[in-house]
């Protein structure tokens, strides 16, 4: 009898622990068990740890490397090129990902194996970031921490806007995504880079182009950027600033002639995670050297 009562109590506790959130498809998603979580995507992983729920994460994808504790987790491949076997073998009770995760066949295999997968939207806006933080917080019962993180983002964004209010110039900023000198693209609209440039008071000279396109000498010269913005990893992959200036057309740009090359950490700059407000502040100062010391 006592054993039956204990079992019933455990069942009731599990039922009470269920949480319903909204996924990227706009449909309700019921979270039943967060004891063994796999996170896919650097921003998702960073949010879970920032909320104080990192102890529940048993593995992450290779784009997850912040905070330092994440580097000690098993890695299950890159979020856009997943295979089902490794994930299934870890027996996760929940996988948290975004619409960037795939391929769809792998996600279908995971669902067929009975694995719960929450897919969240990718939005390159402060509100999208705060909504993602709040949604993940509900899963772990960390709503108060989410409120704290979101308030911090708002405060930092206000500080950044006060900085931009001090100048009238809007530098033209061309973002270059590189994975080696043979794989170089420039960013147009509807990208994380474009959103960050605008939040930091810059102008994307390629804003009329959607997404990414290969770098050509003609495009670089026509864009005439005042600043070239890159990811730190991308800068290293082309051989630093010296290697960058050897890429098509870049040596002829105002940015190259004036030494206006800015490189920031990949996840910090484009993650749109808990550090978004600080990243916008930092980029604002990098794009507007006249603000230094103010």
C-alpha positions as a printed Julia matrix, in Angstrom:
294×3 Matrix{Float64}:
  0.0    0.0     0.0
  2.8    2.4     0.96
  4.58   1.62   -2.33
  1.4    2.4    -4.27
  1.06   5.74   -2.53
  4.67   6.65   -3.33
  4.19   5.66   -6.99
  1.03   7.73   -7.2
  2.84  10.71   -5.69
  5.59  10.41   -8.27
  3.06  10.26  -11.1
  1.25  13.33   -9.78
  4.56  15.17   -9.43
  5.49  14.34  -13.04
  2.09  15.54  -14.27
  2.45  18.8   -12.38
  5.91  19.3   -13.87
  4.55  19.3   -17.42
  4.9   22.64  -19.16
  3.37  23.79  -22.43
  5.22  26.28  -24.62
  4.8   27.45  -28.21
  7.11  26.14  -30.91
  8.24  27.75  -34.15
  5.18  26.34  -35.92
  2.88  28.23  -33.57
  1.58  25.02  -32.05
  1.63  24.07  -28.36
  4.46  21.78  -27.3
  4.26  19.82  -24.06
  7.53  19.38  -22.16
  7.3   16.38  -19.85
 10.86  15.65  -18.76
 13.92  17.9   -18.6
 16.25  15.46  -16.85
 18.38  14.76  -19.95
 18.51  17.68  -22.38
 20.44  18.09  -25.63
 20.8   21.64  -26.96
 21.36  22.43  -30.62
 22.75  25.81  -31.65
 25.13  28.06  -29.74
 22.46  30.61  -28.75
 20.11  27.93  -27.38
 22.9   26.35  -25.33
 24.07  29.72  -24.03
 20.54  30.64  -22.95
 20.06  27.37  -21.04
 23.32  27.92  -19.15
 22.61  31.61  -18.53
 19.31  30.59  -16.96
 21.14  28.29  -14.57
 19.86  25.04  -16.09
 23.15  23.87  -17.57
 23.35  20.88  -15.23
 20.51  19.26  -17.18
 22.35  19.41  -20.5
 24.0   16.1   -21.42
 25.3   17.08  -24.89
 25.31  19.92  -27.4
 26.21  20.57  -31.02
 29.59  21.84  -32.22
 28.41  25.45  -32.59
 27.94  25.52  -28.81
 31.13  26.64  -27.08
 30.04  29.29  -24.56
 30.23  29.39  -21.57
 33.39  27.4   -20.85
 31.45  24.59  -19.16
 29.88  23.76  -22.54
 33.23  22.73  -23.98
 33.3   19.74  -21.62
 30.04  18.32  -22.96
 29.89  15.54  -25.56
 29.29  16.95  -29.05
 26.79  15.38  -31.43
 27.82  17.14  -34.68
 26.82  20.44  -36.26
 23.2   21.51  -35.89
 22.61  21.77  -39.65
 24.13  18.37  -40.44
 22.88  16.06  -37.69
 22.74  12.28  -37.69
 20.18  10.44  -35.6
 22.23   7.57  -34.18
 24.47   9.57  -31.86
 21.58  11.55  -30.43
 19.38   8.5   -29.9
 22.21   6.66  -28.13
 22.34   9.38  -25.46
 18.67   8.79  -24.58
 17.67  12.46  -24.22
 14.31  13.29  -22.7
 14.23  16.59  -24.6
 16.07  18.19  -27.53
 15.87  21.98  -27.81
 16.72  23.38  -31.24
 15.8   26.12  -33.68
 14.6   26.13  -37.27
 18.28  26.03  -38.29
 18.56  22.41  -37.11
 18.44  19.61  -39.64
 18.31  17.95  -42.02
 14.55  17.26  -41.85
 15.12  13.53  -42.38
 17.2   13.35  -39.2
 14.59  15.24  -37.2
 11.95  12.83  -38.52
 14.08   9.87  -37.43
 14.46  11.33  -33.95
 10.72  11.87  -33.6
 10.07   8.35  -34.88
 12.36   7.1   -32.1
 10.13   8.82  -29.55
 12.42  11.77  -28.81
 10.72  15.06  -27.96
 12.13  17.91  -30.06
 11.2   21.52  -29.38
 11.91  23.73  -32.39
 12.12  27.46  -31.67
 12.09  30.28  -34.26
 15.18  32.2   -35.3
 14.58  35.96  -35.14
 17.3   38.56  -35.46
 15.63  41.11  -33.2
 15.94  42.01  -29.52
 12.32  40.99  -28.98
 12.92  37.64  -30.68
 15.87  37.04  -28.36
 13.89  37.92  -25.25
 10.98  35.72  -26.3
 13.33  32.78  -26.82
 14.86  33.31  -23.39
 11.4   33.48  -21.79
 10.21  30.35  -23.6
 13.23  28.29  -22.57
 12.94  29.64  -19.03
  9.4   28.28  -18.72
 10.67  24.8   -19.55
 13.04  24.83  -16.58
 10.97  26.94  -14.19
 13.46  29.82  -14.43
 11.07  32.67  -15.2
 12.57  35.06  -12.65
 16.04  34.56  -14.11
 14.67  35.18  -17.6
 13.19  38.47  -16.45
 16.6   39.42  -15.08
 18.39  38.51  -18.32
 15.84  40.32  -20.48
 16.01  43.44  -18.32
 19.79  43.39  -18.74
 19.43  43.22  -22.52
 17.08  46.2   -22.45
 19.45  48.23  -20.27
 22.41  47.52  -22.54
 20.45  48.38  -25.66
 19.41  51.7   -24.11
 23.07  52.45  -23.38
 23.93  51.62  -27.0
 21.17  53.89  -28.29
 22.45  56.73  -26.11
 25.86  56.25  -27.69
 24.5   56.35  -31.23
 22.55  59.51  -30.39
 25.89  61.31  -29.99
 26.84  61.1   -33.65
 25.25  61.83  -37.0
 27.44  59.69  -39.23
 26.3   56.24  -40.29
 29.32  54.28  -41.52
 28.82  51.82  -44.35
 29.64  48.41  -42.9
 30.21  45.35  -45.08
 30.07  42.02  -43.29
 32.24  39.24  -44.7
 31.63  35.61  -43.79
 34.7   33.5   -44.48
 35.69  29.9   -43.93
 39.01  30.03  -45.72
 40.1   32.24  -48.62
 38.21  30.06  -51.09
 34.89  30.36  -49.26
 34.06  34.03  -48.76
 30.62  35.62  -48.82
 29.18  39.06  -48.14
 25.99  39.71  -46.22
 22.84  41.35  -47.51
 19.52  41.85  -45.73
 17.61  39.37  -43.55
 20.77  38.12  -41.86
 22.03  38.33  -38.29
 24.94  40.47  -39.49
 22.64  42.98  -41.19
 20.53  43.25  -38.03
 23.6   43.84  -35.86
 24.96  46.5   -38.2
 21.69  48.41  -37.99
 21.4   48.03  -34.21
 24.91  49.48  -33.88
 24.11  52.55  -35.96
 25.68  51.44  -39.23
 24.39  51.01  -42.77
 24.74  47.84  -44.8
 25.7   48.91  -48.35
 24.44  45.53  -49.56
 21.05  45.89  -47.91
 19.24  45.61  -51.25
 20.57  42.05  -51.61
 18.85  39.3   -49.65
 20.95  36.79  -47.73
 24.54  35.99  -48.63
 26.33  36.07  -51.96
 29.92  35.35  -53.02
 32.45  38.14  -52.65
 33.62  39.61  -55.94
 35.97  42.5   -56.64
 33.15  44.39  -58.33
 30.81  44.0   -55.35
 33.47  45.1   -52.86
 34.44  48.2   -54.85
 30.82  49.15  -55.49
 29.91  48.77  -51.81
 32.81  51.07  -50.82
 32.5   50.18  -47.13
 33.89  52.45  -44.45
 34.25  49.39  -42.21
 34.71  45.7   -42.91
 33.15  43.52  -40.22
 34.1   39.87  -39.72
 33.92  37.01  -37.27
 37.14  36.26  -35.4
 37.14  32.71  -36.73
 36.66  33.96  -40.27
 39.5   36.43  -39.94
 41.83  33.65  -38.8
 40.71  31.4   -41.66
 41.88  33.89  -44.31
 45.23  34.58  -42.65
 44.43  37.65  -40.55
 44.24  41.22  -41.84
 47.07  40.65  -44.3
 45.22  37.75  -45.86
 41.95  39.64  -45.82
 43.36  42.47  -47.91
 44.33  39.95  -50.58
 40.71  39.03  -51.17
 39.05  40.36  -54.35
 38.61  44.14  -54.35
 39.05  44.68  -50.63
 42.34  46.51  -50.92
 40.55  49.21  -52.93
 37.89  49.96  -50.33
 37.93  52.94  -47.93
 37.85  50.43  -45.05
 41.12  48.83  -46.15
 42.82  52.15  -46.91
 41.91  53.49  -43.45
 42.54  50.25  -41.57
 38.92  49.97  -40.45
 38.69  46.2   -40.01
 36.61  44.9   -37.09
 36.47  41.25  -35.96
 34.39  39.93  -33.06
 33.73  36.47  -31.65
 31.32  34.44  -33.77
 28.66  33.59  -31.19
 28.99  36.93  -29.4
 28.37  38.94  -32.57
 25.74  36.89  -34.36
 24.24  34.69  -31.64
 21.38  36.98  -30.59
 21.54  35.39  -27.17
 21.76  36.69  -23.59
 24.79  38.88  -24.42
 23.02  40.7   -27.26
 22.92  44.08  -25.53
 26.62  44.02  -24.7
 27.5   42.91  -28.21
 25.55  45.84  -29.68
 27.36  48.23  -27.33
 30.76  46.84  -28.29
 30.01  46.94  -32.0
 28.7   50.5   -31.71
 32.0   51.61  -30.2
 33.99  49.7   -32.84
 32.05  51.3   -35.7
 32.28  54.8   -34.23
 35.8   55.41  -32.88
 34.82  59.01  -32.15
 32.87  57.65  -29.18
 35.92  56.27  -27.4
 36.32  57.71  -23.94
 32.82  59.19  -23.94
